[in-house]
Amino acid sequence: MRLRGFSHALGRIPIDLLRARRLFLAAGGHFTGACERERGEKGDTGFRAAPGASRTGGSPGGSRGRTRRKRRPGNGRGVAAGLSSRREDFEDDPRALGARGHRRSVSRGSYQLQAQMNRAVYEDRPPGSVVPTSAAEASRAMAGDTSLSENYAFAGMYHVFDQHVDEAVPRVRFANDDRHRLACCSLDGSISLCQLVPAPPTVLRVLRGHTRGVSDFAWSLSNDILVSTSLDATMRIWASEDGRCIREIPDPDGAELLCCTFQPVNNNLTVVGNAKHNVHVMNISTGKKVKGGSSKLTGRVLALSFDAPGRLLWAGDDRGSVFSFLFDMATGKLTKAKRLVVHEGSPVTSISARSWVSREARDPSLLINACLNKLLLYRVVDNEGTLQLKRSFPIEQSSHPVRSIFCPLMSFRQGACVVTGSEDMCVHFFDVERAAKAAVNKLQGHSAPVLDVSFNCDESLLASSDASGMVIVWRREQK
């Protein structure tokens, strides 16, 4: 609901200003519950909020017989204007979101404060523990009383796509908040958009235009466009609806482009990494590099990842370093903050950031592949992106650009799971909470090193791609 509605309600409720302010701050915009409680205690005030109004800012069900005051136009961006109708990340805390389509900034020192809170509440937990799920009874109840192994048991292959056979598929991704739309890019220079339902699964369209292999791509927040990077030294903007190439943007350095990611708050900005060791923030509307949005690393930039609020960016290179950058939300300027040498000379092929959220705590973490025959899990310990190694998991990776992900629904299950490809031609699942024997599951079926993995939004399907061009979609067992 809007601030005007809230003020109107307060005017008819005998409540002191201090208490009103306290309710305002504590509720973070969710005034419906507070006003309804006051109405019940003090009598009918003539103010009624329909269910869901605290999130959407309006009444989906009408006034139910009561006269509503007409809202003024242009006053819909108040504190309680509601959360965004979609969620980019399952772990986002609704209190960190402001008006529709926008995120509030993370205050300075929030990472240190949260780390102190986590240590105070969970200081007795064993070493290597990351997510406080043993205390998250409410969260576990949402997923049922089943083990992590049972949760990630798979019934077998749902479908196999082989349109890119004989050329590696370095990236496969489900669309945001989508169960059945999938895309993959290939070193044959094309991108495939696939639809899994209705049966049988089909390739909707193939995006062609790059003259060399496509190294990476990303979906926009609303899934209406894709951005791709290629070894032909260009990035392209595509319309997912009809497959049109909206714009072709050359790399500012004329170098091979190796990775890309959207800025999570402002999808008009895309960050790319190239073979001349540079990271560039690009405005995809103008096709120009953002002033102050470039920085140099120690090697070829292979991996990029933002934190959920979009204020921290991590970049990994082929010399074994991971750099953190502070991202200026207003200007797109990058400020180099920290550097971590994972292992000198070992390429960092994948970085995945995640704000681990349960009902009890928040624990920002980073998942890294670095050609060390290990999957590495780091904790983000401050607001400059400093990393602290928590634990590692054994996989086979010494030369291929293998990637890994966090499971999207891990906050609501026992334990917390990560998934990775591997050069042993398998997909591996690990429980980061389990001190010993962390392996949860292993999927076999590929005939070449598995390069990338991607879950759909409800974890009912998992896609994996390999170095031979095969994409397998796996179906999870229904409990």
LINMOCOR-V735817 format. One record per residue. N is the residue number from 1. RES is the residue in one letter. NEAR is the number of other C-alpha atoms within 10 Angstrom. Layout:
N;RES;NEAR  N;RES;NEAR
This chain:
1;M;26  2;R;24  3;L;19  4;R;14  5;G;20  6;F;20  7;S;12  8;H;15  9;A;21  10;L;18  11;G;11  12;R;14  13;I;18  14;P;10  15;I;12  16;D;9  17;L;10  18;L;9  19;R;10  20;A;15  21;R;11  22;R;11  23;L;16  24;F;18  25;L;12  26;A;11  27;A;16  28;G;17  29;G;25  30;H;25  31;F;25  32;T;24  33;G;14  34;A;14  35;C;20  36;E;17  37;R;12  38;E;17  39;R;18  40;G;10  41;E;10  42;K;13  43;G;10  44;D;13  45;T;17  46;G;12  47;F;21  48;R;20  49;A;22  50;A;16  51;P;14  52;G;16  53;A;22  54;S;23  55;R;22  56;T;19  57;G;27  58;G;19  59;S;17  60;P;12  61;G;11  62;G;12  63;S;13  64;R;11  65;G;6  66;R;10  67;T;11  68;R;13  69;R;9  70;K;6  71;R;11  72;R;8  73;P;6  74;G;6  75;N;11  76;G;19  77;R;15  78;G;16  79;V;19  80;A;28  81;A;23  82;G;26  83;L;23  84;S;17  85;S;10  86;R;13  87;R;15  88;E;17  89;D;16  90;F;20  91;E;19  92;D;18  93;D;15  94;P;14  95;R;13  96;A;14  97;L;19  98;G;21  99;A;20  100;R;20  101;G;14  102;H;14  103;R;21  104;R;12  105;S;13  106;V;14  107;S;8  108;R;11  109;G;12  110;S;13  111;Y;20  112;Q;14  113;L;14  114;Q;17  115;A;19  116;Q;14  117;M;14  118;N;18  119;R;12  120;A;10  121;V;13  122;Y;16  123;E;11  124;D;8  125;R;12  126;P;11  127;P;11  128;G;15  129;S;17  130;V;25  131;V;26  132;P;24  133;T;24  134;S;13  135;A;15  136;A;19  137;E;16  138;A;15  139;S;19  140;R;20  141;A;13  142;M;11  143;A;16  144;G;14  145;D;12  146;T;13  147;S;13  148;L;19  149;S;17  150;E;14  151;N;20  152;Y;19  153;A;17  154;F;19  155;A;11  156;G;14  157;M;17  158;Y;15  159;H;16  160;V;15  161;F;18  162;D;12  163;Q;14  164;H;21  165;V;16  166;D;14  167;E;17  168;A;25  169;V;30  170;P;28  171;R;27  172;V;26  173;R;23  174;F;25  175;A;24  176;N;20  177;D;18  178;D;13  179;R;19  180;H;17  181;R;19  182;L;23  183;A;24  184;C;28  185;C;30  186;S;27  187;L;23  188;D;20  189;G;20  190;S;21  191;I;28  192;S;20  193;L;21  194;C;19  195;Q;17  196;L;18  197;V;11  198;P;8  199;A;7  200;P;8  201;P;16  202;T;14  203;V;14  204;L;16  205;R;16  206;V;16  207;L;18  208;R;14  209;G;13  210;H;22  211;T;14  212;R;17  213;G;22  214;V;29  215;S;25  216;D;28  217;F;27  218;A;26  219;W;21  220;S;22  221;L;20  222;S;14  223;N;17  224;D;13  225;I;19  226;L;23  227;V;24  228;S;26  229;T;30  230;S;29  231;L;22  232;D;19  233;A;21  234;T;21  235;M;29  236;R;20  237;I;22  238;W;20  239;A;16  240;S;19  241;E;12  242;D;11  243;G;19  244;R;14  245;C;17  246;I;14  247;R;16  248;E;17  249;I;18  250;P;18  251;D;23  252;P;14  253;D;14  254;G;13  255;A;19  256;E;22  257;L;30  258;L;25  259;C;29  260;C;28  261;T;25  262;F;25  263;Q;25  264;P;21  265;V;18  266;N;18  267;N;17  268;N;14  269;L;20  270;T;22  271;V;24  272;V;27  273;G;31  274;N;29  275;A;21  276;K;17  277;H;18  278;N;22  279;V;24  280;H;26  281;V;26  282;M;25  283;N;18  284;I;21  285;S;12  286;T;11  287;G;17  288;K;15  289;K;20  290;V;19  291;K;13  292;G;14  293;G;18  294;S;20  295;S;16  296;K;16  297;L;21  298;T;16  299;G;19  300;R;23  301;V;30  302;L;27  303;A;29  304;L;28  305;S;25  306;F;23  307;D;20  308;A;22  309;P;19  310;G;20  311;R;22  312;L;21  313;L;25  314;W;23  315;A;26  316;G;32  317;D;29  318;D;23  319;R;21  320;G;20  321;S;23  322;V;26  323;F;21  324;S;24  325;F;21  326;L;20  327;F;20  328;D;15  329;M;15  330;A;7  331;T;11  332;G;25  333;K;19  334;L;24  335;T;18  336;K;18  337;A;16  338;K;15  339;R;18  340;L;15  341;V;15  342;V;20  343;H;15  344;E;10  345;G;15  346;S;19  347;P;28  348;V;30  349;T;26  350;S;26  351;I;23  352;S;20  353;A;23  354;R;25  355;S;22  356;W;22  357;V;20  358;S;23  359;R;15  360;E;15  361;A;18  362;R;23  363;D;19  364;P;23  365;S;25  366;L;24  367;L;23  368;I;27  369;N;30  370;A;30  371;C;24  372;L;18  373;N;17  374;K;18  375;L;27  376;L;20  377;L;22  378;Y;19  379;R;22  380;V;22  381;V;20  382;D;18  383;N;18  384;E;20  385;G;26  386;T;16  387;L;20  388;Q;15  389;L;15  390;K;16  391;R;17  392;S;18  393;F;17  394;P;15  395;I;20  396;E;19  397;Q;23  398;S;17  399;S;14  400;H;18  401;P;25  402;V;30  403;R;28  404;S;26  405;I;23  406;F;23  407;C;22  408;P;21  409;L;17  410;M;25  411;S;26  412;F;23  413;R;25  414;Q;27  415;G;23  416;A;24  417;C;26  418;V;20  419;V;25  420;T;27  421;G;29  422;S;29  423;E;21  424;D;16  425;M;19  426;C;23  427;V;26  428;H;23  429;F;25  430;F;25  431;D;22  432;V;23  433;E;20  434;R;17  435;A;12  436;A;8  437;K;9  438;A;16  439;A;17  440;V;21  441;N;18  442;K;15  443;L;17  444;Q;13  445;G;12  446;H;19  447;S;14  448;A;18  449;P;23  450;V;33  451;L;30  452;D;28  453;V;28  454;S;26  455;F;26  456;N;21  457;C;21  458;D;14  459;E;17  460;S;16  461;L;21  462;L;24  463;A;25  464;S;28  465;S;32  466;D;29  467;A;26  468;S;20  469;G;26  470;M;22  471;V;27  472;I;20  473;V;21  474;W;20  475;R;18  476;R;19  477;E;14  478;Q;11  479;K;8
